[in-house]
Amino acid sequence: MHIQVRSRPSSGGGFADGEPGSIAVSQEYTPGALLEMLAVLKDAGFNMRAAGGSRVELGGEFAFWVGDPGTDPSDDTAHESAGHAAAEALRNAGYDAWTEDVEWMILDDKPGALRDKLETVAAEGLLVEEVLVGTPGKDTDGRIPVQLRLVRLAGG
């Protein structure tokens, strides 16, 4: 497992039935809200390893993985402490932020690498809820870090 930080850069409300695409209720949308949130992380010195999200400034969520520069992403202690510290920095700045355990891997930078990995995920009866693809670094020998939020169907 791997730590992923999740946050909401918009304030208030949410979706009426809890599902993206439904009617927003008492939601305040602010252009540049993600920029402000990223400034908190930058000022605190966090190194963004992977990031993604949906409807980020429209009541959705921003998901990311942080680490210390030069830290091996397989070093669970370093990435977990960095993730928890990033979530705390965002909470201290007034954001709703939390951590979740997700699956992670480092893939070769070659055609079909993600597809091949997802074939094994599907064979295990898991559904992909979200994919975060990061950037290669010296610590990954040019390989690509990836995080997956996976769901197992009830009874599966």
N, C-alpha and C positions, 0 to 999 in steps of 0.2 A: 504494500500500500504506500501511498504518497500523499502529502498534504497539498491541498489546493485551497486558496483563499477565495472567498466569494463576497461581493459587496454590491450595494445599490447606491449609485451616485445621485439618483433623484430622490427627493424627499417626500414623505407623507404617503398616505393611501396605498394603493395597489390595484390589482385587478378584481373586479366584482366577484368573479367565481374562481379566482386564483389561477386562471389559465391565461397565458399570453394570447393576445388577439381579442380578448373579451373587453368589455367596457371598463375604462379606468375610473376609479373613484377617488376624489380628493387628492389627486396627484399633482405635484408641482414639477414641471419640466423646465430645466434650465440649460440653454445652450452652453457648452463648455464645462458642464458638471463633471465629466470624466477627466478633463484636463486638470481641474482643481483636485480631484482625488489622486490623480497620478503625481501631482506636485507634492502632496503629502508623502507619498512613497519615495519620490526622488529626494526630497529634503531629508528624509530619514535614512537615505543611503541604500535603499533596497535595489538589487539587481533583478530585473524582470527576466525570467527564463522562458516563459510562455504566457500568452494572454489570449482571451477571447470573451465572447459574450453575445447576448442577443437583446435587442431593444434597450441597450445600455442606458441611454438618456431618456427613455420613454417608460420607465418603471420596471425595466428588466434587471438583469444582473450582469456584472462584470466578474469574470473568473480569471485567476492568474496563479502563477507559481513563481516564487522568488527564491533566491539563494544569494549567498555571499559571492562576490567575484572570485573566480578561481576555485570555488568549492565543487568537488565531484558531486554530481546530482544523485549518485547512489549512496552518498553519505547521509543516511536517514536522520541522524541527530542534527546535522547542520541545516538540512532543508526544513525539518519540522520546527526547529527553534526559529528559523527565519520566517516561516509562514505564520506561526503564532504571533511573532513580534509585529509582522506587517498588519495582521488583523487588529492587533491591539492599537497600533499607531492610527489606523483608520477609525477605530471606535473612539479613541481619544480626541480625534478631530471631528467627531459628531456623525460618523457614518455607521450604518448598519453593516457589520462585517463579521464573518465567521469562517471557520475552517471545516473542510470535509476530507475524508480519506477517499482517494481515488486510485485506480490502477495506473501504472506508468511503465514506460519502456523507453529504450533508446534504440532507434531503428537505423539501419544502414541507409545512406542517401542514394537510393537506387529505385528505378521504376518497380512498382508493385510491392514495396516493403510494407506500407500501411495496409494494403489490401490483404496481403498474406497474413499479417497479424490479426486482422479482423475476421479472417476465415476461422482461425482457432477460437476466437471469442464467440462467434456464431455457433461453432460446433459444441461449445460448452453450454449452449442454450441461453446466452446472455444477449441483451439488446443494448445498443449504443445510444445513450442519452446525449452525450456531448463529447467532442474531441477538442483538445488543445494541442496545437503543434508549435513547438518552440524553435529556437534557432540553434544551429550547431556551434560548438565552441571548442577551445583547446582541450577542455576537460572531458569532452565527449569524442575526441579524436575525429571531429568532422561528422559525427553521427547526429541524428535528429531526435531530440527529446519529445516525447508525446505523453499526454495524460488522457485517460478515458474515464468518463462517468458511465458506469455500466449498471444495468437493471436486470434482475432475474424475475421472470414472470412467476406469479403465485402458482405453486404446484409444479414448477419447472426445475 
